Amino acid sequence: MLIAGFPAGAWGTNCYLVAPAAGEECVIIDPGHQAADGVAEAVRKHRLKPVAVVLTHGHIDHVASVVPVCGAHDVPAWIHPADRYMMSDPGKALGLSVGTPLMGDLTVGEPDDVRELADGTGLELAGLEFSVAHAPGHTKGSVTFRMPGAADIPPVLFSGDLLFAGSIGRTDLPGGDMAEMLDSLARVCLPLDDSTVVLSGHGPQTTIGRERATNPYLRQVAAGPGADADAAPRRGM
């Protein structure tokens, strides 16, 4: 399996291209701010053919390049319905008043083909299998994508802004909710095998085992109701 990832734009959001191998079809995950050139470079370098864009949530730092990327490759974008409005109205998702400038060179709006994700569904794209888990807390429509392991390949979780190395996504923006975040961590992350590789929306990769042992928020939900997390900064837009 080939996973090519790079941090894009002002927010350093991780964009991933996933394929069975070089020279084959691929899926693009979270083409955010200024990600189009990085996607094009990875496609050329690995001789890939994109067949879909999938989005972990609707914040502008994860979807800013979805229109040009989908347009360049004539592919659909998949997003949870609760976050779909953010593609056309990113300011509302950040609690900004109408007319507040975001950043330059942003192409807001939906691509021509938008398809909606649902909890518990499986996506078969580019010869790969992705299990979708609805994981609200950072936004109402946040999801994760999990790929099963095989032989010498560990399972992979594309966690978006649910789980980071040492931290979690912020919950203080519109649609954020700390109780939902903790529930999503318990329901989506805790059952996973320790060997699962976590590729998040920001920062370095980690594993479920490492986060189970060291992440204060995951340790909190593992300890059960009434446990408190040590103070730790939360991340993401």
C-alpha positions as CSV (number, residue, x, y, z in Angstrom):
1,M,0.0,0.0,0.0
2,L,1.2,3.5,-0.8
3,I,0.3,6.5,1.4
4,A,1.8,9.8,0.4
5,G,1.2,12.6,2.8
6,F,2.2,16.2,3.1
7,P,1.3,19.3,5.3
8,A,-0.4,22.0,3.3
9,G,-1.0,25.7,3.6
10,A,-1.1,28.2,6.4
11,W,-2.5,25.7,8.9
12,G,-0.2,22.8,8.1
13,T,-3.1,20.4,7.4
14,N,-2.1,16.9,6.4
15,C,-3.3,15.8,3.0
16,Y,-3.0,12.2,2.1
17,L,-3.1,10.2,-1.2
18,V,-3.7,6.5,-0.7
19,A,-3.3,3.8,-3.3
20,P,-2.7,0.1,-3.5
21,A,0.7,0.8,-5.1
22,A,2.4,3.3,-7.3
23,G,0.9,3.6,-10.8
24,E,-2.6,2.8,-9.6
25,E,-5.9,4.5,-8.7
26,C,-5.8,6.6,-5.5
27,V,-8.1,8.4,-2.9
28,I,-7.3,11.9,-1.8
29,I,-8.0,12.7,1.9
30,D,-8.5,16.3,3.1
31,P,-7.1,18.6,0.3
32,G,-6.9,21.7,2.4
33,H,-5.4,25.2,2.0
34,Q,-3.0,25.4,-0.9
35,A,-3.0,21.6,-1.3
36,A,-3.7,21.5,-5.0
37,D,0.0,21.8,-6.1
38,G,1.1,19.1,-3.6
39,V,-1.6,16.8,-4.8
40,A,-0.6,17.3,-8.4
41,E,3.1,16.7,-7.6
42,A,2.3,13.4,-5.7
43,V,0.1,12.2,-8.5
44,R,2.9,12.8,-11.0
45,K,5.6,11.4,-8.8
46,H,3.7,8.1,-8.1
47,R,1.8,7.9,-11.4
48,L,-1.5,7.9,-9.7
49,K,-5.1,8.2,-10.9
50,P,-7.4,9.9,-8.4
51,V,-10.9,8.5,-8.2
52,A,-12.3,10.3,-5.2
53,V,-11.8,12.9,-2.5
54,V,-12.9,12.0,1.0
55,L,-13.1,14.6,3.8
56,T,-12.8,14.0,7.5
57,H,-14.8,17.2,8.2
58,G,-15.7,20.5,6.7
59,H,-13.3,23.1,8.2
60,I,-11.7,25.3,5.6
61,D,-8.2,24.1,6.4
62,H,-9.3,20.6,5.3
63,V,-11.5,21.5,2.3
64,A,-10.1,24.7,0.8
65,S,-8.7,22.9,-2.3
66,V,-11.6,20.4,-2.8
67,V,-13.1,22.4,-5.8
68,P,-9.9,22.6,-7.8
69,V,-8.7,19.1,-7.0
70,C,-12.0,17.5,-7.8
71,G,-12.3,19.6,-11.0
72,A,-8.8,18.8,-12.2
73,H,-9.4,15.0,-11.9
74,D,-13.2,14.9,-12.5
75,V,-13.9,13.0,-9.2
76,P,-16.5,13.2,-6.5
77,A,-16.1,14.5,-3.0
78,W,-17.5,12.6,0.0
79,I,-18.4,14.4,3.2
80,H,-20.8,13.9,6.2
81,P,-24.1,15.8,5.6
82,A,-23.8,17.7,8.9
83,D,-20.6,19.4,7.6
84,R,-21.6,19.8,4.0
85,Y,-22.6,23.5,4.4
86,M,-19.1,24.4,5.5
87,M,-17.8,24.0,1.9
88,S,-19.9,27.0,0.8
89,D,-20.0,28.9,4.0
90,P,-16.6,28.4,5.8
91,G,-16.9,31.6,7.9
92,K,-20.1,30.3,9.6
93,A,-18.2,27.2,10.6
94,L,-15.6,29.3,12.4
95,G,-18.1,31.7,14.1
96,L,-17.1,34.6,11.9
97,S,-19.5,37.4,11.0
98,V,-20.7,37.8,7.3
99,G,-18.0,39.5,5.3
100,T,-15.1,38.7,7.5
101,P,-12.1,37.9,5.2
102,L,-10.6,34.4,5.7
103,M,-7.4,34.2,3.6
104,G,-6.5,34.9,0.0
105,D,-6.7,32.4,-2.8
106,L,-9.6,30.4,-1.3
107,T,-12.1,28.8,-3.7
108,V,-15.2,28.2,-1.6
109,G,-18.2,26.2,-2.8
110,E,-19.0,22.6,-3.7
111,P,-17.5,20.5,-6.4
112,D,-19.9,19.3,-9.1
113,D,-20.3,15.9,-7.5
114,V,-20.8,15.7,-3.7
115,R,-21.7,12.4,-2.0
116,E,-22.6,12.0,1.7
117,L,-21.0,9.8,4.2
118,A,-22.9,7.8,6.9
119,D,-21.7,6.1,10.1
120,G,-20.8,2.5,9.8
121,T,-20.7,2.4,6.0
122,G,-17.9,1.0,4.0
123,L,-16.3,2.7,1.0
124,E,-14.6,0.7,-1.7
125,L,-12.5,3.1,-3.7
126,A,-9.4,2.6,-5.8
127,G,-9.3,-1.1,-4.8
128,L,-9.2,-0.1,-1.1
129,E,-11.7,-0.5,1.8
130,F,-12.4,2.3,4.2
131,S,-14.7,2.0,7.2
132,V,-16.5,5.2,8.0
133,A,-17.1,6.2,11.7
134,H,-19.1,9.3,12.6
135,A,-17.0,11.0,15.3
136,P,-18.5,14.3,16.4
137,G,-16.9,16.6,18.9
138,H,-14.6,18.8,16.8
139,T,-17.5,19.4,14.4
140,K,-20.9,17.8,14.1
141,G,-20.0,16.0,10.9
142,S,-16.5,14.8,11.7
143,V,-15.7,11.3,10.6
144,T,-12.7,8.9,10.6
145,F,-11.6,6.5,7.9
146,R,-10.2,3.1,9.0
147,M,-8.4,0.7,6.7
148,P,-7.8,-3.0,7.8
149,G,-4.4,-4.4,8.1
150,A,-3.0,-7.3,6.1
151,A,0.0,-9.5,6.4
152,D,2.9,-7.2,7.3
153,I,0.7,-4.0,7.0
154,P,-0.8,-2.7,10.3
155,P,-4.4,-1.2,10.3
156,V,-4.5,2.6,9.6
157,L,-6.9,5.2,11.0
158,F,-7.2,8.6,9.3
159,S,-8.4,10.4,12.3
160,G,-8.9,13.9,11.0
161,D,-9.1,16.3,14.0
162,L,-10.4,13.7,16.4
163,L,-7.1,12.4,17.7
164,F,-3.6,13.7,17.4
165,A,-0.2,12.6,18.7
166,G,-0.5,13.7,22.4
167,S,-3.7,15.7,22.0
168,I,-7.2,16.0,20.4
169,G,-9.1,18.5,18.2
170,R,-10.4,21.7,19.7
171,T,-14.0,21.9,20.7
172,D,-14.6,25.7,21.1
173,L,-15.7,26.4,17.6
174,P,-19.4,26.2,16.3
175,G,-20.5,22.6,16.4
176,G,-17.7,21.6,18.8
177,D,-18.7,19.7,22.0
178,M,-16.3,18.3,24.6
179,A,-18.8,15.6,25.8
180,E,-19.2,14.4,22.2
181,M,-15.5,14.5,21.6
182,L,-14.9,12.2,24.6
183,D,-17.7,9.9,23.5
184,S,-16.2,9.7,20.0
185,L,-12.7,8.9,21.4
186,A,-14.2,6.1,23.6
187,R,-16.4,4.7,20.8
188,V,-14.1,5.1,17.8
189,C,-10.5,4.9,19.1
190,L,-10.5,2.8,22.3
191,P,-11.6,-0.5,20.6
192,L,-8.8,-0.3,18.0
193,D,-5.8,-2.5,18.2
194,D,-2.7,-0.9,19.7
195,S,-0.8,-1.5,16.4
196,T,-3.2,0.8,14.5
197,V,-1.3,3.6,12.8
198,V,-3.0,7.0,13.4
199,L,-2.6,9.5,10.5
200,S,-4.2,12.7,11.8
201,G,-5.2,16.0,10.3
202,H,-2.2,17.8,11.9
203,G,1.2,16.8,13.2
204,P,3.1,13.5,13.1
205,Q,1.8,10.0,12.9
206,T,1.3,7.9,16.0
207,T,-0.3,4.6,17.1
208,I,-3.3,3.8,19.1
209,G,-1.1,2.0,21.6
210,R,1.1,5.0,22.1
211,E,-1.9,7.3,22.6
212,R,-3.6,4.8,24.9
213,A,-0.5,5.0,27.1
214,T,0.3,8.7,26.9
215,N,-2.5,10.8,25.5
216,P,-4.2,12.5,28.5
217,Y,-7.6,12.6,26.8
218,L,-7.6,8.9,25.7
219,R,-6.4,7.9,29.1
220,Q,-9.3,9.9,30.6
221,V,-12.0,8.0,28.6
222,A,-10.2,4.7,29.2
223,A,-10.4,5.4,33.0
224,G,-14.2,5.9,32.7
225,P,-16.7,8.5,34.0
226,G,-15.4,10.9,36.5
227,A,-11.8,10.8,35.4
228,D,-10.1,14.1,34.6
229,A,-7.6,14.7,31.8
230,D,-4.4,16.5,32.7
231,A,-4.2,19.9,31.0
232,A,-3.1,19.5,27.4
233,P,-3.5,21.9,24.5
234,R,-6.1,21.0,21.9
235,R,-5.3,21.5,18.2
236,G,-6.9,22.0,14.8
237,M,-8.6,25.0,13.4
